[in-house]
Amino acid sequence: MQIELSETAVDKVRGFMVDHGADEGAGLRVAVLPGGCSGFQYGLNIEDNPEEDDEVLDHQSGVRVFVDPFSAQYLEGVKIDYVTTMMGSGFTFENPAAGGGCGCGSSFTI
């Protein structure tokens, strides 16, 4: 499985990990959850350890990424960035598997 994190996203995740007091084994959980106005939405969370059935990706930056089996089918090749605009800041997702999305950019369809 391939998930790409931009340098800006990595920096922001590392900051959240420090704020969370994360241990060595901690990582970023990337998930796809039912919901949102287009059917699916993304979820990000800092977790201390992966679940038993998670796929664990060791990003070249040293950030570990945890993906559950359900989410893995929708996240192959996704690119995660952190952007700041005049309207606000947050994580963005470029997903080659997404067939469409909503106007706010926080949910997608397959």
KOLSE-238930 format. One line per 5 residues: for each residue x, y, z of N, C-alpha, C. Coordinates in nm, 3 decimals, padded with zeros to 5 digits. Example, Ala and Ser with C-alpha at 12.3 -4.5 7.8 and 13.67 -1.06 7.14 Angstrom:
% KOLSE-238930
01.319 -00.569 00.780 01.230 -00.450 00.780 01.320 -00.330 00.780  01.285 -00.225 00.708 01.367 -00.106 00.714 01.290 00.003 00.787 $
***
This chain:
% KOLSE-238930
00.085 -00.119 00.000 00.000 00.000 00.000 00.088 00.124 00.000  00.046 00.225 -00.072 00.122 00.350 -00.085 00.035 00.468 -00.042  00.081 00.542 00.058 00.019 00.669 00.099 00.131 00.771 00.104  00.110 00.884 00.040 00.213 00.988 00.034 00.175 01.104 00.127  00.272 01.146 00.208 00.255 01.263 00.294 00.349 01.372 00.246 $
00.297 01.492 00.227 00.384 01.604 00.190 00.471 01.642 00.310  00.576 01.716 00.284 00.662 01.763 00.393 00.584 01.847 00.492  00.493 01.930 00.443 00.411 02.014 00.530 00.322 01.928 00.618  00.262 01.822 00.560 00.177 01.732 00.638 00.260 01.659 00.744  00.379 01.614 00.708 00.467 01.545 00.803 00.501 01.637 00.919 $
00.536 01.762 00.890 00.569 01.858 00.996 00.451 01.878 01.090  00.331 01.889 01.034 00.212 01.911 01.116 00.182 01.786 01.200  00.196 01.668 01.142 00.172 01.543 01.216 00.272 01.531 01.330  00.399 01.559 01.303 00.500 01.552 01.409 00.466 01.648 01.523  00.419 01.767 01.489 00.377 01.863 01.592 00.263 01.809 01.677 $
00.164 01.747 01.611 00.053 01.687 01.685 00.102 01.573 01.774  00.200 01.497 01.726 00.253 01.385 01.803 00.324 01.436 01.929  00.398 01.544 01.916 00.464 01.604 02.032 00.359 01.654 02.131  00.257 01.723 02.080 00.149 01.774 02.166 00.076 01.660 02.237  00.064 01.547 02.169 -00.005 01.429 02.222 00.082 01.352 02.322 $
00.212 01.382 02.323 00.304 01.308 02.409 00.324 01.166 02.360  00.325 01.149 02.228 00.330 01.017 02.166 00.463 00.947 02.192  00.454 00.816 02.210 00.571 00.731 02.229 00.635 00.697 02.094  00.745 00.622 02.101 00.816 00.578 01.981 00.728 00.501 01.883  00.639 00.417 01.932 00.557 00.332 01.845 00.432 00.400 01.791 $
00.412 00.525 01.826 00.291 00.597 01.786 00.292 00.626 01.636  00.173 00.654 01.584 00.163 00.685 01.443 00.036 00.759 01.410  00.022 00.788 01.283 -00.094 00.858 01.229 -00.192 00.755 01.174  -00.313 00.750 01.231 -00.417 00.664 01.175 -00.486 00.741 01.064  -00.489 00.681 00.945 -00.562 00.736 00.831 -00.677 00.641 00.805 $
-00.799 00.693 00.808 -00.916 00.608 00.796 -01.017 00.666 00.698  -01.098 00.577 00.646 -01.215 00.615 00.566 -01.336 00.572 00.647  -01.426 00.667 00.668 -01.544 00.644 00.751 -01.670 00.670 00.670  -01.774 00.590 00.689 -01.902 00.621 00.624 -01.953 00.755 00.674  -02.003 00.836 00.584 -02.060 00.964 00.624 -02.021 01.076 00.529 $
-02.050 01.194 00.570 -02.025 01.310 00.484 -02.133 01.320 00.378  -02.137 01.429 00.308 -02.244 01.450 00.210 -02.223 01.369 00.081  -02.104 01.309 00.062 -02.080 01.229 -00.059 -02.071 01.079 -00.031  -02.083 01.037 00.093 -02.084 00.895 00.123 -01.971 00.848 00.213  -01.850 00.899 00.191 -01.735 00.864 00.274 -01.662 00.990 00.316 $
-01.597 00.982 00.432 -01.514 01.094 00.476 -01.384 01.040 00.533  -01.283 01.124 00.536 -01.152 01.085 00.587 -01.145 01.112 00.736  -01.067 01.031 00.804 -01.041 01.052 00.946 -00.891 01.042 00.972  -00.840 01.131 01.054 -00.700 01.131 01.095 -00.695 01.136 01.247  -00.603 01.058 01.305 -00.589 01.058 01.449 -00.449 01.012 01.485 $
-00.394 01.064 01.593 -00.267 01.015 01.645 -00.299 00.903 01.743  -00.238 00.787 01.722 -00.261 00.673 01.809 -00.128 00.618 01.858  -00.129 00.565 01.980 -00.007 00.515 02.041 00.044 00.387 01.977  -00.047 00.301 01.932 -00.010 00.173 01.874 -00.108 00.134 01.765  -00.064 00.053 01.669 -00.157 00.003 01.567 -00.246 -00.106 01.626 $
-00.359 -00.129 01.563 -00.444 -00.242 01.595 -00.382 -00.367 01.533  -00.424 -00.483 01.580 -00.366 -00.609 01.535 -00.376 -00.631 01.384  -00.488 -00.591 01.323 -00.508 -00.615 01.181 -00.473 -00.494 01.092  -00.414 -00.391 01.149 -00.375 -00.273 01.071 -00.260 -00.303 00.977  -00.260 -00.232 00.867 -00.141 -00.226 00.782 -00.059 -00.109 00.837 $
00.069 -00.132 00.862 00.156 -00.029 00.918 00.256 00.012 00.810  00.253 00.140 00.776 00.344 00.194 00.675 00.447 00.280 00.745  00.573 00.253 00.718 00.680 00.336 00.773 00.719 00.437 00.667  00.669 00.559 00.681 00.696 00.666 00.585 00.843 00.704 00.590  00.897 00.746 00.478 01.039 00.781 00.472 01.078 00.893 00.569 $
00.981 00.968 00.614 01.008 01.077 00.709 01.021 01.027 00.852  00.989 00.899 00.874 00.991 00.844 01.008 00.854 00.840 01.074  00.753 00.898 01.011 00.617 00.893 01.064 00.555 00.759 01.026  00.503 00.687 01.125 00.433 00.562 01.098 00.288 00.594 01.065  00.231 00.518 00.970 00.092 00.537 00.929 00.019 00.405 00.952 $
-00.096 00.411 01.021 -00.178 00.294 01.051 -00.305 00.301 00.966  -00.336 00.189 00.897 -00.455 00.183 00.813 -00.528 00.052 00.840  -00.657 00.061 00.874 -00.737 -00.059 00.898 -00.775 -00.123 00.765  -00.812 -00.252 00.767 -00.844 -00.322 00.641 -00.956 -00.258 00.559  -01.062 -00.209 00.625 -01.170 -00.145 00.550 -01.120 -00.022 00.475 $
-01.044 00.063 00.543 -00.996 00.187 00.483 -00.893 00.162 00.374  -00.813 00.057 00.388 -00.705 00.030 00.293 -00.756 00.020 00.150  -00.874 -00.036 00.131 -00.927 -00.053 -00.004 -00.957 00.080 -00.074  -00.969 00.188 00.002 -01.002 00.319 -00.054 -00.884 00.418 -00.053  -00.772 00.378 00.005 -00.663 00.474 00.026 -00.538 00.450 -00.057 $
-00.536 00.349 -00.143 -00.418 00.323 -00.223 -00.385 00.444 -00.311  -00.263 00.494 -00.296 -00.217 00.606 -00.377 -00.261 00.743 -00.332  -00.326 00.752 -00.217 -00.373 00.882 -00.169 -00.255 00.972 -00.132  -00.269 01.100 -00.160 -00.168 01.201 -00.124 -00.230 01.295 -00.021  -00.161 01.307 00.093 -00.211 01.391 00.202 -00.121 01.513 00.214 $
-00.182 01.629 00.218 -00.108 01.754 00.231 -00.172 01.835 00.344  -00.101 01.937 00.389 -00.156 02.032 00.485 -00.143 02.168 00.421  -00.255 02.237 00.402 -00.254 02.365 00.333 -00.312 02.475 00.421  -00.264 02.595 00.397 -00.316 02.714 00.465 -00.358 02.813 00.358  -00.484 02.855 00.366 -00.536 02.953 00.272 -00.601 03.066 00.351 $
-00.653 03.163 00.281 -00.723 03.272 00.349 -00.850 03.223 00.418  -00.903 03.109 00.373 -01.026 03.054 00.429 -01.000 02.962 00.549  -00.873 02.931 00.576 -00.841 02.843 00.687 -00.729 02.747 00.652  -00.706 02.653 00.739 -00.600 02.555 00.714 -00.647 02.417 00.755  -00.585 02.316 00.696 -00.620 02.180 00.729 -00.559 02.081 00.632 $
-00.582 01.954 00.661 -00.531 01.847 00.576 -00.619 01.833 00.453  -00.555 01.805 00.339 -00.627 01.779 00.215 -00.587 01.642 00.164  -00.674 01.582 00.085 -00.654 01.447 00.033 -00.672 01.449 -00.117  -00.574 01.394 -00.187 -00.586 01.373 -00.332 -00.593 01.222 -00.350  -00.712 01.173 -00.383 -00.736 01.029 -00.386 -00.768 00.985 -00.529 $
-00.681 00.905 -00.591 -00.708 00.860 -00.728 -00.829 00.767 -00.738  -00.873 00.708 -00.627 -00.988 00.617 -00.628 -01.120 00.692 -00.617  -01.117 00.819 -00.579 -01.241 00.894 -00.560 -01.304 00.927 -00.693  -01.433 00.900 -00.703 -01.506 00.930 -00.825 -01.567 01.070 -00.824  -01.573 01.129 -00.708 -01.631 01.262 -00.695 -01.619 01.306 -00.551 $
-01.662 01.428 -00.525 -01.653 01.480 -00.390 -01.754 01.589 -00.369  -01.753 01.642 -00.249 -01.846 01.750 -00.216 -01.775 01.883 -00.230  -01.849 01.990 -00.222 -01.794 02.124 -00.235 -01.697 02.161 -00.125  -01.717 02.106 -00.006 -01.630 02.142 00.106 -01.499 02.063 00.104  -01.491 01.955 00.024 -01.367 01.878 00.012 -01.342 01.779 00.121 $
-01.438 01.759 00.214 -01.413 01.668 00.325 -01.476 01.531 00.307  -01.553 01.510 00.199 -01.609 01.379 00.175 -01.596 01.344 00.027  -01.611 01.215 -00.005 -01.591 01.171 -00.143 -01.678 01.049 -00.174  -01.687 01.019 -00.303 -01.758 00.899 -00.351 -01.658 00.812 -00.426  -01.691 00.687 -00.436 -01.607 00.591 -00.509 -01.679 00.555 -00.638 $
***
